[in-house]
Amino acid sequence: MPSTVDYYTVSPGTLTIGATTLLTDFSSQVTSCKLTPSVDNGDPINVLSGEQVPGDRTESFTLDGTFLQDFGKAGSGTNTSKTEWLFTHRGQTMPFVFTPTTSRGRQITGNLVVEAVDIGGDVQTKPTSDFSFIVVGAPALADVAPAELEFASEEA
């Protein structure tokens, strides 16, 4: 019996970085976002008996993507430039929540290290910046809060 193709479309979704007092919503600036896993399997160790001890497996993640720069936007809190927020908080470890699409009811949570991004670009263009934030430890998959699902269905 053939299986049914299952897929999703990225968007509408969310990306927030920071704890409650520093929570910053990047959702309206992000043009691309993905959680990228990386696995490194160490070489096995041969022992005299002819057996092998398996190599160590290490796993890491990054949160990668692109967003529209908003350098120079005046304001405070969530109204501040996201480009400048990243510059100001570079090197700090903060929680994040990434929801690729609210329609699936799932999100990715964890902690990442904030890094500054490029500022500026080609003349007469709307500059973007690529980002790659190291995720500290393993992220978690979780259900989207019901309030977020209700908000998303009202937008649709």
C-alpha positions in Angstrom: 0.0 0.0 0.0 1.6 3.3 -1.1 2.2 5.9 1.6 0.8 9.4 1.4 3.2 12.3 0.9 3.3 14.5 3.9 4.9 18.0 3.8 4.6 21.5 5.2 5.3 25.0 4.0 7.6 27.2 6.1 5.4 30.2 7.2 3.6 31.7 9.0 6.0 31.0 11.9 7.9 32.7 14.6 11.4 33.2 15.9 12.0 34.8 19.2 15.3 35.2 21.1 15.8 36.2 24.7 14.2 35.7 28.1 11.0 37.6 29.1 12.7 40.9 29.9 14.8 40.8 26.7 12.5 38.9 24.5 12.9 40.0 20.9 10.7 38.8 18.0 12.6 38.4 14.7 9.6 36.8 12.9 8.9 39.8 10.7 12.5 40.2 9.6 13.4 36.5 8.9 13.5 35.4 5.2 15.0 32.0 5.9 15.5 30.0 9.1 16.5 26.4 9.9 17.9 24.3 12.7 21.0 22.6 11.4 22.3 19.4 13.0 25.9 18.2 12.8 27.2 14.8 13.8 30.8 13.8 14.2 31.6 10.1 14.6 35.1 9.5 15.9 37.4 6.8 14.6 37.1 3.4 16.2 40.1 2.2 18.2 41.6 -1.2 17.3 42.7 -3.3 20.2 45.1 -6.2 20.3 42.4 -8.9 20.4 41.2 -7.7 17.0 38.1 -6.1 18.4 37.2 -2.4 18.0 36.1 0.1 20.5 33.6 2.4 18.7 34.5 6.1 18.3 32.8 8.8 20.2 29.7 10.4 18.7 29.3 14.1 19.2 26.2 16.1 18.1 25.8 19.8 17.8 23.3 22.2 16.3 23.2 25.7 14.9 20.2 28.0 14.1 20.9 29.4 10.6 19.2 31.8 8.4 18.8 35.2 6.8 16.9 38.3 7.8 16.3 41.8 6.5 18.5 44.3 8.2 16.8 47.2 10.1 19.9 49.1 11.2 19.2 52.5 12.8 15.6 51.9 13.8 15.1 54.0 16.9 13.1 52.7 19.9 13.4 50.5 22.9 12.6 46.9 23.8 10.9 45.0 20.9 10.9 48.2 18.8 14.7 48.4 18.6 16.6 47.5 15.5 17.1 43.7 15.5 20.5 44.2 13.8 21.6 46.4 16.6 20.0 44.1 19.3 22.2 41.3 18.0 25.3 43.6 18.1 24.5 44.7 21.6 23.9 41.2 23.0 26.7 39.4 21.0 28.3 36.6 23.0 25.4 36.2 25.4 23.6 32.9 25.8 19.8 33.3 25.5 16.7 31.1 25.1 15.1 30.9 21.7 11.8 29.6 20.2 11.6 28.7 16.5 8.3 27.7 15.0 8.8 26.9 11.3 5.0 26.9 10.8 2.3 27.4 13.4 -0.1 25.2 11.4 1.7 22.0 12.5 1.5 22.8 16.2 5.2 22.1 16.9 8.2 24.3 17.8 11.9 24.1 18.6 13.2 25.5 21.9 16.6 25.8 23.4 19.5 28.2 24.2 21.8 29.8 21.7 24.8 32.1 21.7 23.8 35.5 20.1 26.3 36.8 17.5 26.5 40.1 15.7 25.8 40.1 11.9 26.8 42.1 8.9 25.6 45.7 8.7 25.2 47.3 5.3 25.4 45.9 1.8 25.2 46.8 -1.9 24.1 50.3 -2.7 20.4 50.7 -3.7 19.4 47.3 -2.2 17.5 46.1 0.9 20.4 44.5 2.7 20.1 41.1 4.4 22.3 39.4 6.9 23.0 35.7 7.2 23.2 34.4 10.8 24.5 31.2 12.4 24.0 30.9 16.1 25.5 28.0 18.1 22.8 26.1 20.0 24.0 25.2 23.5 23.2 21.6 24.2 20.4 19.8 22.4 17.3 21.7 21.4 13.9 20.3 22.3 10.8 19.7 20.2 7.6 20.9 21.9 4.0 21.7 21.3 3.1 25.3 20.3 1.2 27.1 23.0 -2.5 27.2 22.2 -2.6 31.0 22.2 0.0 31.0 19.4 -2.2 28.6 17.3 -5.3 30.8 17.8 -3.3 33.9 16.7 -2.0 32.1 13.6 -5.5 30.9 12.6 -6.9 34.4 12.9 -4.2 35.6 10.4 -5.0 32.9 7.8 
